[in-house]
Amino acid sequence: MLTIFRRHLAKCPHRNKGRQHRRCSCPIHTEGNIGLNQTPVRKALNLTNWDAATVLVHKWEAQGYIDLDQNPGLAEATKPDGKTVAAAARAYLENCVARRISQPSVRKFEILLSAMDAHLAKQGITQIADVKPEHMDGFFNSWNWSPRTAQKQVERLRAIWRFVYRRRWVAFDPALDIKAPVVPPKEVDPLSEDEIEKILREASRHPRHYALVLLLLHTGLRIADAVLLRKDRVSNGRILLYTAKNKKPVHLPLPENLVSALDKLETPSRQFYFWRGEGKKQTAVNNWRDTLDGLFKRAGVERAHPHLFRHTLATELLSKGVEIEDVAAILGNTSAIVARHYAQWSTSRQSRLDEAVKKTWGQSKPKLVRVR
């Protein structure tokens, strides 16, 4: 078994904190025995990041360690498989398709891979094995996305390089040390009753607009799930919610006005309420986004957007005492996500917090000790 430790430099202010101290930039070494023959290993790793050193040592323990300094003839044989950046990108996208990842998600990976390929090409890098951590640091620093978007892109970048590393196309994961930006929870401002009334009044001028707005308002569906809603999901005044993200079915009742609006729709498709069933799904969703944006402007509620109906339903449920777990089931989210975004609207949660604090009020005050 191998263990890692730091050799603190003479000027390191953390020398007195021991060899296992993680928060300094002194070089990391490893020592121990490995393999069936318990081959002794004591070697500098040429790394300063503790996580990266841990990954490398675990790889040696799993695959066997070869001291290339003592066996120079094996150096060429142990190099990562040669593959271009473009070929690795195609392989990852093919894997996404094989895993049945949705087309919009695949498209986001395509955008990120294209940007990474262009960044590396400017530096003359075409082979995936030539990519180093500093190249990924430079790529990350070149982003001009918002913090929230950058956070998602970091997750995708890490997923891509995990895929590449596990296939041994690189000797080390160059994106391992990239940290996602910290994004504070976005304050939720739901639609008011007056704003909802204005939107419904304007939507009532067109049956399809009215039906879609009611669907978003009473189910909290994401715009893509609403536009692509199948007719067989609605029966006997109930709807089967089967969101694209979590794949968990939930049966919910529908108000009479929504059921009536859906029944009266004259749709060109036998399968869907709001989509013809032809062309790209994303195109249909984007067209409806544009239609709703125009509707909101005509209604005088320009701040509205389709996802705001989802926020409005969640805050209304929580303000009426519905538990976070139940709201999460309705929205097709996890309880942790609902708590992060909507906890301040949960009256039951706030009541529990209030009671917990009030229990401390009856405790006797601590005795004061005079200090001379």
Contacts in CASP RR format, 6 or more apart in sequence:
PFRMAT RR
TARGET T0000
AUTHOR 0000-0000-0000
METHOD contacts of the structure
MODEL  1
MLTIFRRHLAKCPHRNKGRQHRRCSCPIHTEGNIGLNQTPVRKALNLTNW
DAATVLVHKWEAQGYIDLDQNPGLAEATKPDGKTVAAAARAYLENCVARR
ISQPSVRKFEILLSAMDAHLAKQGITQIADVKPEHMDGFFNSWNWSPRTA
QKQVERLRAIWRFVYRRRWVAFDPALDIKAPVVPPKEVDPLSEDEIEKIL
REASRHPRHYALVLLLLHTGLRIADAVLLRKDRVSNGRILLYTAKNKKPV
HLPLPENLVSALDKLETPSRQFYFWRGEGKKQTAVNNWRDTLDGLFKRAG
VERAHPHLFRHTLATELLSKGVEIEDVAAILGNTSAIVARHYAQWSTSRQ
SRLDEAVKKTWGQSKPKLVRVR
1 32 0 8 1.000
1 33 0 8 1.000
1 34 0 8 1.000
1 61 0 8 1.000
2 30 0 8 1.000
2 31 0 8 1.000
2 32 0 8 1.000
2 33 0 8 1.000
2 34 0 8 1.000
2 41 0 8 1.000
2 57 0 8 1.000
2 60 0 8 1.000
2 61 0 8 1.000
3 30 0 8 1.000
3 31 0 8 1.000
3 32 0 8 1.000
4 28 0 8 1.000
4 29 0 8 1.000
4 30 0 8 1.000
4 45 0 8 1.000
4 50 0 8 1.000
4 53 0 8 1.000
4 54 0 8 1.000
4 57 0 8 1.000
5 19 0 8 1.000
5 20 0 8 1.000
5 28 0 8 1.000
5 29 0 8 1.000
5 30 0 8 1.000
5 31 0 8 1.000
6 18 0 8 1.000
6 19 0 8 1.000
6 20 0 8 1.000
6 21 0 8 1.000
6 24 0 8 1.000
6 26 0 8 1.000
6 27 0 8 1.000
6 28 0 8 1.000
6 29 0 8 1.000
7 19 0 8 1.000
7 26 0 8 1.000
7 27 0 8 1.000
7 28 0 8 1.000
7 29 0 8 1.000
7 44 0 8 1.000
8 14 0 8 1.000
8 15 0 8 1.000
8 18 0 8 1.000
8 19 0 8 1.000
8 21 0 8 1.000
8 24 0 8 1.000
8 26 0 8 1.000
9 26 0 8 1.000
9 27 0 8 1.000
12 24 0 8 1.000
12 26 0 8 1.000
13 24 0 8 1.000
14 21 0 8 1.000
14 23 0 8 1.000
14 24 0 8 1.000
14 26 0 8 1.000
22 50 0 8 1.000
25 48 0 8 1.000
26 48 0 8 1.000
27 44 0 8 1.000
27 45 0 8 1.000
27 46 0 8 1.000
27 47 0 8 1.000
27 48 0 8 1.000
28 44 0 8 1.000
28 45 0 8 1.000
28 47 0 8 1.000
28 48 0 8 1.000
28 49 0 8 1.000
28 50 0 8 1.000
28 53 0 8 1.000
29 42 0 8 1.000
29 43 0 8 1.000
29 44 0 8 1.000
29 45 0 8 1.000
30 41 0 8 1.000
30 42 0 8 1.000
30 43 0 8 1.000
30 45 0 8 1.000
30 53 0 8 1.000
30 57 0 8 1.000
31 41 0 8 1.000
31 42 0 8 1.000
31 43 0 8 1.000
32 40 0 8 1.000
32 41 0 8 1.000
32 42 0 8 1.000
33 39 0 8 1.000
33 40 0 8 1.000
33 41 0 8 1.000
34 41 0 8 1.000
34 60 0 8 1.000
34 61 0 8 1.000
34 64 0 8 1.000
34 65 0 8 1.000
35 61 0 8 1.000
35 64 0 8 1.000
35 65 0 8 1.000
39 65 0 8 1.000
41 60 0 8 1.000
41 65 0 8 1.000
41 67 0 8 1.000
43 67 0 8 1.000
45 53 0 8 1.000
45 56 0 8 1.000
45 57 0 8 1.000
47 53 0 8 1.000
47 56 0 8 1.000
49 176 0 8 1.000
49 177 0 8 1.000
51 176 0 8 1.000
51 177 0 8 1.000
52 172 0 8 1.000
52 173 0 8 1.000
52 176 0 8 1.000
52 177 0 8 1.000
55 172 0 8 1.000
55 173 0 8 1.000
55 176 0 8 1.000
56 172 0 8 1.000
66 74 0 8 1.000
66 78 0 8 1.000
68 74 0 8 1.000
68 75 0 8 1.000
68 78 0 8 1.000
79 129 0 8 1.000
79 171 0 8 1.000
80 128 0 8 1.000
80 129 0 8 1.000
80 168 0 8 1.000
80 169 0 8 1.000
80 170 0 8 1.000
80 171 0 8 1.000
81 129 0 8 1.000
81 167 0 8 1.000
81 168 0 8 1.000
81 169 0 8 1.000
82 127 0 8 1.000
82 128 0 8 1.000
82 129 0 8 1.000
82 169 0 8 1.000
83 91 0 8 1.000
83 127 0 8 1.000
83 128 0 8 1.000
83 129 0 8 1.000
83 169 0 8 1.000
84 126 0 8 1.000
84 127 0 8 1.000
84 128 0 8 1.000
85 116 0 8 1.000
85 117 0 8 1.000
85 120 0 8 1.000
85 121 0 8 1.000
85 125 0 8 1.000
85 126 0 8 1.000
85 127 0 8 1.000
85 128 0 8 1.000
85 131 0 8 1.000
86 117 0 8 1.000
86 126 0 8 1.000
87 128 0 8 1.000
88 128 0 8 1.000
88 164 0 8 1.000
88 169 0 8 1.000
89 113 0 8 1.000
89 116 0 8 1.000
89 117 0 8 1.000
91 163 0 8 1.000
91 167 0 8 1.000
92 109 0 8 1.000
92 113 0 8 1.000
92 160 0 8 1.000
92 163 0 8 1.000
92 164 0 8 1.000
93 106 0 8 1.000
93 109 0 8 1.000
93 110 0 8 1.000
93 113 0 8 1.000
95 163 0 8 1.000
96 105 0 8 1.000
96 106 0 8 1.000
96 109 0 8 1.000
97 106 0 8 1.000
102 244 0 8 1.000
103 280 0 8 1.000
103 281 0 8 1.000
103 282 0 8 1.000
104 224 0 8 1.000
104 282 0 8 1.000
107 282 0 8 1.000
108 152 0 8 1.000
108 156 0 8 1.000
109 156 0 8 1.000
109 160 0 8 1.000
112 153 0 8 1.000
112 156 0 8 1.000
112 157 0 8 1.000
112 160 0 8 1.000
113 160 0 8 1.000
115 139 0 8 1.000
116 139 0 8 1.000
116 157 0 8 1.000
116 160 0 8 1.000
119 135 0 8 1.000
119 138 0 8 1.000
119 139 0 8 1.000
119 142 0 8 1.000
120 126 0 8 1.000
120 131 0 8 1.000
120 135 0 8 1.000
120 139 0 8 1.000
123 135 0 8 1.000
125 131 0 8 1.000
125 135 0 8 1.000
128 164 0 8 1.000
128 169 0 8 1.000
128 170 0 8 1.000
129 169 0 8 1.000
129 170 0 8 1.000
129 171 0 8 1.000
131 170 0 8 1.000
131 174 0 8 1.000
132 174 0 8 1.000
133 172 0 8 1.000
133 174 0 8 1.000
133 175 0 8 1.000
133 176 0 8 1.000
133 177 0 8 1.000
135 174 0 8 1.000
136 157 0 8 1.000
136 161 0 8 1.000
136 174 0 8 1.000
136 175 0 8 1.000
136 178 0 8 1.000
137 177 0 8 1.000
137 178 0 8 1.000
140 154 0 8 1.000
140 157 0 8 1.000
140 178 0 8 1.000
143 150 0 8 1.000
143 153 0 8 1.000
145 153 0 8 1.000
147 181 0 8 1.000
147 182 0 8 1.000
147 183 0 8 1.000
148 183 0 8 1.000
148 186 0 8 1.000
150 180 0 8 1.000
150 181 0 8 1.000
151 180 0 8 1.000
151 181 0 8 1.000
151 183 0 8 1.000
154 178 0 8 1.000
154 179 0 8 1.000
154 180 0 8 1.000
154 181 0 8 1.000
155 180 0 8 1.000
157 175 0 8 1.000
157 178 0 8 1.000
158 175 0 8 1.000
158 176 0 8 1.000
158 178 0 8 1.000
160 175 0 8 1.000
161 170 0 8 1.000
161 173 0 8 1.000
161 174 0 8 1.000
161 175 0 8 1.000
161 176 0 8 1.000
162 173 0 8 1.000
164 170 0 8 1.000
164 173 0 8 1.000
165 172 0 8 1.000
165 173 0 8 1.000
185 340 0 8 1.000
185 341 0 8 1.000
186 341 0 8 1.000
188 311 0 8 1.000
188 314 0 8 1.000
188 315 0 8 1.000
188 341 0 8 1.000
188 342 0 8 1.000
188 345 0 8 1.000
189 311 0 8 1.000
190 308 0 8 1.000
190 311 0 8 1.000
190 312 0 8 1.000
190 315 0 8 1.000
190 316 0 8 1.000
191 199 0 8 1.000
191 301 0 8 1.000
191 304 0 8 1.000
191 308 0 8 1.000
191 309 0 8 1.000
191 312 0 8 1.000
195 301 0 8 1.000
195 304 0 8 1.000
196 217 0 8 1.000
196 312 0 8 1.000
198 299 0 8 1.000
198 300 0 8 1.000
198 301 0 8 1.000
199 213 0 8 1.000
199 295 0 8 1.000
199 296 0 8 1.000
199 299 0 8 1.000
199 301 0 8 1.000
199 304 0 8 1.000
200 210 0 8 1.000
200 213 0 8 1.000
200 214 0 8 1.000
201 299 0 8 1.000
202 209 0 8 1.000
202 295 0 8 1.000
202 298 0 8 1.000
202 299 0 8 1.000
203 209 0 8 1.000
203 210 0 8 1.000
203 212 0 8 1.000
203 213 0 8 1.000
203 214 0 8 1.000
203 295 0 8 1.000
203 299 0 8 1.000
204 210 0 8 1.000
207 261 0 8 1.000
207 264 0 8 1.000
207 265 0 8 1.000
207 266 0 8 1.000
208 265 0 8 1.000
208 274 0 8 1.000
209 291 0 8 1.000
209 292 0 8 1.000
209 295 0 8 1.000
210 261 0 8 1.000
211 258 0 8 1.000
211 261 0 8 1.000
211 262 0 8 1.000
211 264 0 8 1.000
211 265 0 8 1.000
211 273 0 8 1.000
211 274 0 8 1.000
212 226 0 8 1.000
212 227 0 8 1.000
212 274 0 8 1.000
212 288 0 8 1.000
212 292 0 8 1.000
213 292 0 8 1.000
213 295 0 8 1.000
213 309 0 8 1.000
214 255 0 8 1.000
214 257 0 8 1.000
214 258 0 8 1.000
214 261 0 8 1.000
215 221 0 8 1.000
215 226 0 8 1.000
215 229 0 8 1.000
215 258 0 8 1.000
215 262 0 8 1.000
216 223 0 8 1.000
216 226 0 8 1.000
216 306 0 8 1.000
216 309 0 8 1.000
216 310 0 8 1.000
217 309 0 8 1.000
217 312 0 8 1.000
217 313 0 8 1.000
218 254 0 8 1.000
218 255 0 8 1.000
218 258 0 8 1.000
218 313 0 8 1.000
219 226 0 8 1.000
219 239 0 8 1.000
219 241 0 8 1.000
219 252 0 8 1.000
219 254 0 8 1.000
219 313 0 8 1.000
220 309 0 8 1.000
220 310 0 8 1.000
220 313 0 8 1.000
220 314 0 8 1.000
220 330 0 8 1.000
220 331 0 8 1.000
221 229 0 8 1.000
221 241 0 8 1.000
221 243 0 8 1.000
221 310 0 8 1.000
222 243 0 8 1.000
222 244 0 8 1.000
222 245 0 8 1.000
222 306 0 8 1.000
222 307 0 8 1.000
222 310 0 8 1.000
223 285 0 8 1.000
223 288 0 8 1.000
223 289 0 8 1.000
223 292 0 8 1.000
223 306 0 8 1.000
223 307 0 8 1.000
224 244 0 8 1.000
224 281 0 8 1.000
224 285 0 8 1.000
225 241 0 8 1.000
225 243 0 8 1.000
225 244 0 8 1.000
226 274 0 8 1.000
226 306 0 8 1.000
227 274 0 8 1.000
227 275 0 8 1.000
227 284 0 8 1.000
227 285 0 8 1.000
227 288 0 8 1.000
228 272 0 8 1.000
228 274 0 8 1.000
228 275 0 8 1.000
228 281 0 8 1.000
228 284 0 8 1.000
228 285 0 8 1.000
229 272 0 8 1.000
229 273 0 8 1.000
229 274 0 8 1.000
230 271 0 8 1.000
230 272 0 8 1.000
230 273 0 8 1.000
231 267 0 8 1.000
231 270 0 8 1.000
231 271 0 8 1.000
231 272 0 8 1.000
231 273 0 8 1.000
232 271 0 8 1.000
233 239 0 8 1.000
233 240 0 8 1.000
233 241 0 8 1.000
233 242 0 8 1.000
234 240 0 8 1.000
234 254 0 8 1.000
234 259 0 8 1.000
234 262 0 8 1.000
237 253 0 8 1.000
237 254 0 8 1.000
237 259 0 8 1.000
238 251 0 8 1.000
238 252 0 8 1.000
238 253 0 8 1.000
238 254 0 8 1.000
239 251 0 8 1.000
239 252 0 8 1.000
239 254 0 8 1.000
240 249 0 8 1.000
240 250 0 8 1.000
240 251 0 8 1.000
241 249 0 8 1.000
241 250 0 8 1.000
241 251 0 8 1.000
241 252 0 8 1.000
241 330 0 8 1.000
241 332 0 8 1.000
242 248 0 8 1.000
242 249 0 8 1.000
242 250 0 8 1.000
243 332 0 8 1.000
245 332 0 8 1.000
246 332 0 8 1.000
246 333 0 8 1.000
246 334 0 8 1.000
248 329 0 8 1.000
248 332 0 8 1.000
250 329 0 8 1.000
250 330 0 8 1.000
250 332 0 8 1.000
252 330 0 8 1.000
262 273 0 8 1.000
265 273 0 8 1.000
267 273 0 8 1.000
267 274 0 8 1.000
268 276 0 8 1.000
269 275 0 8 1.000
269 276 0 8 1.000
269 277 0 8 1.000
271 277 0 8 1.000
274 284 0 8 1.000
274 288 0 8 1.000
275 281 0 8 1.000
275 284 0 8 1.000
276 284 0 8 1.000
277 284 0 8 1.000
289 306 0 8 1.000
292 305 0 8 1.000
292 306 0 8 1.000
293 305 0 8 1.000
296 302 0 8 1.000
296 304 0 8 1.000
296 305 0 8 1.000
310 331 0 8 1.000
311 341 0 8 1.000
311 342 0 8 1.000
313 330 0 8 1.000
313 331 0 8 1.000
314 327 0 8 1.000
314 331 0 8 1.000
314 338 0 8 1.000
314 341 0 8 1.000
314 342 0 8 1.000
314 345 0 8 1.000
315 342 0 8 1.000
315 345 0 8 1.000
317 326 0 8 1.000
317 327 0 8 1.000
317 330 0 8 1.000
318 324 0 8 1.000
318 327 0 8 1.000
318 342 0 8 1.000
318 345 0 8 1.000
318 346 0 8 1.000
318 347 0 8 1.000
318 348 0 8 1.000
318 349 0 8 1.000
319 345 0 8 1.000
319 346 0 8 1.000
319 347 0 8 1.000
320 347 0 8 1.000
321 346 0 8 1.000
321 347 0 8 1.000
321 348 0 8 1.000
322 348 0 8 1.000
323 348 0 8 1.000
324 335 0 8 1.000
324 338 0 8 1.000
324 339 0 8 1.000
324 342 0 8 1.000
324 343 0 8 1.000
324 346 0 8 1.000
324 349 0 8 1.000
325 335 0 8 1.000
327 338 0 8 1.000
327 342 0 8 1.000
328 334 0 8 1.000
328 335 0 8 1.000
328 337 0 8 1.000
328 338 0 8 1.000
331 338 0 8 1.000
339 346 0 8 1.000
343 349 0 8 1.000
344 350 0 8 1.000
END
